[in-house]
Amino acid sequence: MLGPKKWSYFYLYVMMDIFSRYIVGWMVAETENASLAARFIEETYQKHGVRPNTLTIHSDRGTPMTAKSTAQLLVDLGVIRSLSRPQVSDDNPFSEAAFKTLKYHSAFPGRIETQLGATDYCREFFPWYNNNHCHSGIALLPPADVHFGRANDVLAQRQAALDAAYRRHPERFTAGPPRVPTLPSAVYINPPNEVASELPADAP
């Protein structure tokens, strides 16, 4: 995030559940290093009560995430480490999309004067992103509905509304009865070969 002067930045650490797109943790710092990354990971892990050996963290190959201290922390927590492919800066399309949404949001201030200012913006942005921003990849639902298991109920309500509209005016639906989008059963960054062969050509 651009700081007050040229070549000055604030660093935004974000952890996302890629299935639901829900932002489970974030932190704004004045620097980027392994110590801060480790603290951020451990605090987020503890906050959500993650059970050992149930979580995989996929990250870029930046110094904080490839440091030995970070690798050891993940081992201690029972977290599997997954790193982006070498020389592929956009290997995680889900996080790239989230950062683009953050920076192109109408409230984004451009250059930010202080770390507190960056934090205040994120305090407004991430609740909106989690609870109100609808994603085409998850059946036009906000992340919170998927993350907390409300998706099926919400989609059923939407389908009932569409069915009622179709019964009242079927002539308006030239393609037949409307159907709500389907929530994907699995999400991959780099799918296994047997899965990749079954995915559409434009799937991430």
FENSUL-V939554 format. One record per residue. N is the residue number from 0. PSI is psi in radians with two decimals (NA if undefined). NEAR is the number of other ideal C-beta (glycine too) atoms within 12 Angstrom. D_CENTER is the distance of its C-alpha to the mean C-alpha in whole Angstrom. Layout:
BEGIN
n->[N,N]
psi->[PSI,PSI]
near->[NEAR,NEAR]
d_center->[D_CENTER,D_CENTER]
END
This chain:
BEGIN
n->[0,1,2,3,4,5,6,7,8,9,10,11,12,13,14,15,16,17,18,19,20,21,22,23,24,25,26,27,28,29,30,31,32,33,34,35,36,37,38,39,40,41,42,43,44,45,46,47,48,49,50,51,52,53,54,55,56,57,58,59,60,61,62,63,64,65,66,67,68,69,70,71,72,73,74,75,76,77,78,79,80,81,82,83,84,85,86,87,88,89,90,91,92,93,94,95,96,97,98,99,100,101,102,103,104,105,106,107,108,109,110,111,112,113,114,115,116,117,118,119,120,121,122,123,124,125,126,127,128,129,130,131,132,133,134,135,136,137,138,139,140,141,142,143,144,145,146,147,148,149,150,151,152,153,154,155,156,157,158,159,160,161,162,163,164,165,166,167,168,169,170,171,172,173,174,175,176,177,178,179,180,181,182,183,184,185,186,187,188,189,190,191,192,193,194,195,196,197,198,199,200,201,202,203]
psi->[2.24,2.30,-2.97,-0.39,2.87,2.39,0.27,2.46,2.75,2.55,2.17,2.00,2.25,2.39,2.22,2.45,1.95,-0.39,-0.79,-0.20,0.23,2.27,1.90,-0.27,2.62,2.77,2.40,2.30,2.86,-0.11,2.98,2.01,2.95,-0.61,-0.79,-0.72,-0.75,-0.75,-0.75,-0.81,-0.83,-0.74,-0.71,-0.73,-0.85,-0.67,-0.62,0.06,0.73,2.36,2.49,2.56,0.50,-0.06,2.43,2.26,2.11,2.26,2.99,-3.10,0.48,2.79,-0.75,-0.62,-0.29,-0.04,2.60,-0.62,-0.66,-0.77,-0.72,-0.68,-0.78,-0.66,-0.79,-0.61,-0.17,0.64,2.32,2.32,2.31,2.25,2.58,2.73,2.53,2.42,0.36,1.67,-0.39,0.71,-0.32,1.61,-0.40,-0.79,-0.65,-0.72,-0.68,-0.77,-0.63,-0.73,-0.73,-0.80,-0.40,0.07,2.52,-0.42,-0.08,2.24,-0.02,-2.05,2.46,2.32,-0.68,2.84,-0.66,-0.67,-0.72,-0.71,-0.74,-0.72,-0.79,-0.59,-0.50,-0.71,-0.86,-0.66,-0.67,-0.78,-0.76,-0.61,-0.28,-0.44,2.01,2.43,2.32,-0.49,-0.23,0.86,0.60,0.66,2.69,2.65,-0.68,-0.64,-0.63,-0.78,-0.65,0.31,0.39,-0.04,-0.84,-0.70,-0.73,-0.77,-0.63,-0.71,-0.73,-0.73,-0.67,-0.69,-0.70,-0.72,-0.73,-0.72,-0.67,-0.68,-0.63,-0.71,1.21,-0.43,-0.32,-0.22,1.47,-0.37,0.13,-3.04,2.29,2.58,2.47,2.69,2.73,2.36,2.29,2.59,-0.33,2.67,2.37,2.59,-0.98,1.58,2.64,2.71,-0.69,-0.43,-0.72,-0.62,-0.32,-0.15,2.69,2.74,-0.50,0.17,2.51,NA]
near->[33,21,23,19,11,8,8,18,20,29,28,33,39,38,35,36,29,38,25,30,41,35,36,34,28,32,32,31,25,22,19,23,20,25,19,26,34,29,21,32,37,26,21,28,26,18,15,21,11,25,12,15,13,14,24,22,38,28,34,29,21,19,19,29,32,19,23,15,22,32,24,16,28,32,17,17,27,17,30,18,26,22,24,24,16,10,9,15,15,17,23,31,26,30,30,22,25,33,28,16,28,31,23,14,21,13,18,23,23,17,20,29,19,18,23,14,22,34,24,19,32,36,18,21,32,34,18,23,34,32,23,18,30,24,33,14,28,33,28,21,36,27,38,28,30,33,26,20,15,22,32,18,16,25,23,17,17,25,21,16,16,23,19,15,17,20,15,12,14,16,10,14,16,10,9,11,17,21,15,22,20,17,30,25,13,15,28,26,30,22,18,12,10,9,17,16,11,14,18,12,8,7,18,23]
d_center->[18,21,24,27,29,29,27,26,22,20,17,13,12,8,7,4,6,5,8,7,4,5,5,8,10,11,14,16,19,22,22,20,22,21,23,20,17,19,20,16,15,18,18,14,16,19,17,16,19,17,20,21,21,18,15,14,12,12,12,14,18,19,21,20,18,21,23,25,25,21,22,25,22,20,23,25,21,22,18,18,17,16,16,16,19,21,22,18,16,14,13,10,9,6,5,9,8,6,9,11,11,11,14,16,16,19,19,18,21,22,23,23,26,25,22,23,22,19,18,19,17,14,16,16,13,10,12,13,9,9,12,14,11,12,11,13,11,11,15,14,13,11,8,11,13,12,11,14,16,17,16,20,22,20,21,24,25,24,26,29,29,29,32,34,33,34,37,38,38,38,39,36,34,36,33,34,32,29,26,22,20,19,16,15,17,15,12,13,12,16,17,21,24,25,21,21,24,24,20,21,22,19,16,14]
END
